[in-house]
Structures are given as C-alpha cells and as structure tokens.
Amino acid sequence: MNRERQEAGMIILYRGRGILTFFTFIFVIAAEDWLMRKMGRSSRCDYASLFAWSVAFVNWVIGRYLNRNALEARRGLLSRLFYNAPHQFLGLPMELWSIPLFVFGFFCFLG
C-alpha cells in the first residue's frame, strides 16, 4: 500500500554496459594491489601512476570494443570522443573516462 515511499540511495548513471567503467576501476586496482602485496611491495602511493595508467588502458580497450559499431563512420577527434555512445558512464562514452585517469597518473608520476 505504501508505493509512494522512495528510498535514499546512491545513483550511478549509466547506459548499456557503461557500469563496467566503475567495476573496471575497482577490479584493476584490487588486482594490482594484490600483485604488489605478493611481490612484497609495501607502499601503494609509489605506484599510483601505474594503477591509474593500468585502469585507463583497460577501460579504453573495453570501451572502444563495446562502442566499436557506433564509431565506424565518425571522422575527426571531437566527433570520436563526444558522441552518442550505446555504452556510457555518467553521460560520457566509457573510453572517455580513460583520459582523466591517464592525466591523473601523469601528475602522480611527476609528483
């Protein structure tokens, strides 16, 4: 009888398989953390750039693979980055989220 009740919760906006961007980030960081512990490395901060670049690469490959049919007829850099992709995370194509991750890794590497 109480159908109008709404529950508060976290909202993640995605379309198609865009939620894989979020899970890719978590999975790659967890896998690399596990590898670093197995290799005996103690400081995770020293490898922040490696983590960010790995997530960026994996996410770029998965995003380009899933959105490959929508990209075939596109020409020009901006039309290939900002387009109506079938798989989006927070309103942007999946692979576009790799660019800020790569830049973050670059600044971690410098700092």
C-alpha positions in Angstrom: 0.0 0.0 0.0 2.9 2.3 0.5 4.2 2.5 -3.1 5.0 6.3 -3.0 7.8 5.7 -0.5 11.2 6.3 -2.0 14.4 5.0 -0.6 17.5 7.1 -0.4 20.5 5.5 -2.2 23.4 6.1 -4.4 22.6 6.9 -8.0 25.0 5.9 -10.7 24.0 7.0 -14.2 25.0 4.6 -16.9 23.6 3.4 -20.2 24.2 0.0 -21.8 27.3 -1.6 -20.2 28.7 1.7 -19.0 28.7 0.5 -15.4 31.7 -1.6 -16.4 33.8 1.5 -16.1 33.1 1.6 -12.4 33.8 -2.1 -11.9 36.9 -2.0 -14.1 38.3 0.7 -11.9 37.7 -1.4 -8.7 38.8 -4.7 -10.2 42.1 -3.4 -11.7 43.1 -1.5 -8.6 42.3 -4.6 -6.4 44.2 -6.9 -8.7 47.3 -4.6 -8.8 47.1 -4.2 -5.0 47.1 -7.9 -4.6 50.0 -8.3 -7.0 52.0 -5.6 -5.2 51.5 -7.4 -1.9 52.5 -10.7 -3.4 55.7 -9.1 -4.7 56.5 -7.7 -1.3 56.0 -4.0 -2.1 54.7 -2.1 0.9 54.0 1.5 -0.3 51.0 1.8 -2.6 51.5 5.6 -3.1 54.7 5.0 -5.1 52.6 3.1 -7.7 49.7 5.4 -8.0 50.6 6.3 -11.6 50.9 2.7 -12.5 47.5 2.0 -11.1 45.9 5.0 -12.9 47.5 4.1 -16.2 46.5 0.5 -16.0 42.9 1.4 -15.2 43.0 3.9 -18.1 44.3 1.3 -20.6 41.9 -1.5 -19.6 38.9 0.9 -19.6 39.9 2.4 -23.0 40.2 -1.1 -24.6 36.9 -2.3 -23.1 35.1 1.0 -24.0 36.4 1.0 -27.6 35.5 -2.6 -28.0 31.9 -2.2 -26.8 31.3 1.1 -28.7 33.1 0.0 -31.9 29.9 -0.1 -34.0 29.0 3.5 -33.2 32.5 4.7 -34.1 32.8 3.3 -37.6 31.5 6.3 -39.6 32.9 9.0 -37.4 35.7 11.4 -38.5 37.6 13.9 -36.5 38.8 13.9 -33.0 35.9 15.6 -31.2 33.3 13.6 -33.0 35.1 10.4 -32.0 35.3 11.4 -28.3 31.9 13.1 -27.7 29.2 11.0 -29.4 26.0 9.3 -28.5 27.6 6.0 -27.5 25.5 3.0 -26.7 27.6 2.3 -23.5 28.1 5.4 -21.4 29.0 6.1 -17.8 27.8 9.4 -16.2 26.7 10.6 -19.7 30.1 10.2 -21.4 31.3 7.3 -23.5 33.1 4.6 -21.5 36.5 5.1 -23.1 36.5 8.9 -22.5 37.0 8.3 -18.7 40.4 6.9 -19.5 41.7 10.4 -20.5 41.4 12.0 -17.0 42.8 8.8 -15.4 45.8 8.9 -17.7 46.4 12.6 -16.8 46.0 11.8 -13.1 48.6 9.1 -13.4 50.9 11.5 -15.2 50.7 14.1 -12.4 51.2 11.3 -9.8 54.3 10.2 -11.8 55.7 13.8 -11.7 54.9 14.5 -8.1 
